[in-house]
Amino acid sequence: MIYRLSQASFQLNRTWDNFLGYSNVMWAFSHFSSIYHHGLAHLYPLVADLFNDILLRYNEVPHYLETRADLRTYESMIEFFETNLAEHEEFYSMLSDAIDIADENGDKNVAKDLGHLQRMWNRFMEQAILLRDKAQIYGEGNKWSFDAFSDQFYTLKDIADELTGNGADEDD
């Protein structure tokens, strides 16, 4: 399950890289892309690293499972944000299943590690829900406003800092 969670993290990176390129070219979402490319898309491989770190703690080699190409196009921003939310919910379900399996097998430390990642994932879920809701509020006719104000919708700064090590106290 941990291998699959790592794979799914990389797949979410592909989903976002594809959408950011598509929305930047097709809808001129240059401001949105500048924020969410590094602020979100680049976080997913870092999340995968956290899963791989669990494997390494137990002397298991992290194997990188294949990810599929993402060539999807979107008729609307709502379509993407609904897709994004569904993929985040699927990931959450997979993570919950992994915790259950760890518990069933008596792997309490793995379950605790995964529980920490699940709590972190709640913030990704918050971001996915907020973006979907904002896209609905702004609507297709107001894409330029959505793009212009998209920095105000970004909620992952603390998680980004935690994953990248930015803002860490050097005395720690």
N, C-alpha and C positions, 0 to 999 in steps of 0.2 A: 504494500500500500504506500509506503514511503517513496519508493521509486516512482509510482504513478502520480503521487502528489508533486514530486519534483518535475515530472514530465508536464503535468497540468499547469504548473507555474510558468514553465517556458512557453507553453501553448498560449497562455494569457498574454505573454509578452508579444507573441506573433499577432494575436488578435488586435492588440492595441497599436502595434507598429503599422499594421495594415490599415486600420481605421484612421490613424493620424495622417498617414500619407494620402489616403483617399479623401478625407475631409479637408485637408489642406489644399489639395489640387482642385477638387470639385466644388467646394463651398468657401474657399479662401479662409479656412480656420487657422490662420498663421499664429495668432495669439494663443488660442487654445492648444495648438500643437507645441508651441514653445514651452508651455507650462506642463502639459501632461506627458510629453515625451520623456523627459528626464524625471519629472515628478511622479509619474505613475508607471508608464511602460517599462522603464528601467528598474523598477522595484521588484518586478516579478522574478527575474533571475536571482535577485538577492534573497527572495523568499525561498526559491529552490535551494539555494546554498544552505539555508537553515535546516531544511529537510535532510540534505546531504550531510550536514554536520552531525545530525542524530545518528546516521549510519556509521560515520567515522568514529563516534564515541564507543561504538560496539564492534569496532574493528571490521566493519563491512565496507566493501568498496562501493562507492556511489557509481551506479551505471546510469548513463544518460539515454533514456528511451527516446525513440524518434518522435518528432512533432510533425504534424501535417502542415502543408503549405496553407496559407490563408490568402485567398484571392477574392474574398467576398467583396461585393459592392452593396451599397445601401441606398434605398430610395429616399430615406429620411433619417434625420438624426435620431428620432424616436426609435426607429427600427434598430439602429445600432445600440442605443442605450438599453433597450429591452433585451437585446441579445446579450449584451455585456452583463446585465443583472442576472440573466438566466445562467450564464457561464459561472458567475461568482457564486450563485446558489448551488450549482452542481459541485463546485469545488468545496464549498462549506459542507455539503452532504458527504462527500468523499472523506474529508478531514474528520467529520464526526464518526464515520464508519471506522476509520483507522484507530481512533481513540477507543471505540468499543472493542475492537479486535485486540488492542494492546491490553485493555482491562481484562478481557476474557482469558488472555494468555498469562495474566499475572505480571505483565511488563509495566509495572507502576511508574518507573522512571520515564519510559518512552511515552506512556500516557500523559504524564505531567508535561513533558517537552511538547507533545502535540497539543495539549491543552493551552499552553502558552501561545503557540502559533494560532490556535483557534481564536483566542482573545484578540490577538493582533489582526486576524482576518476580519473580525467584526468591524474594524475601522475601514477595511477595503470595501466591505459590504455597505457601510455608511456612505462612502464615496460613490459607489455604484448607484445606490438609491437616490442620493442627492442629484447626481448628474441626470438620471432619468427624469426626476421630478422637475428640475430646472428646464430640461429640454421640452417637457410638456407645457410648462408655463410660458416659456418664450415662444414656442411654436415654430413651425417651418418658415413662416413669413418674417420672423425676427432673428434669423441665424446670425446676422451681423452683430446684434446686441448680445446674443449668447456668447459669441466669440469675444467681443470686447470686454465683457464682464466675467469671463470664465475664471480669471484668477481668484475671484471672490468665492468660487465654488470649490476651491481646492482645500481639502481637509486633512491631507496626509503628511503635513510638514514634520510632525513629531515622529511618525513612523519612518519617514524618509531619513530623518536624522539618525534614528536608531539603527536602521539597516545599513546606512553608509558610514556610520561612525562620526558624522559631523555633529558638532556641538557637544561631544563627549568631554567631560572634565578630565584633563590630563593626569590628575591625581588619582583617578579611579584605577 
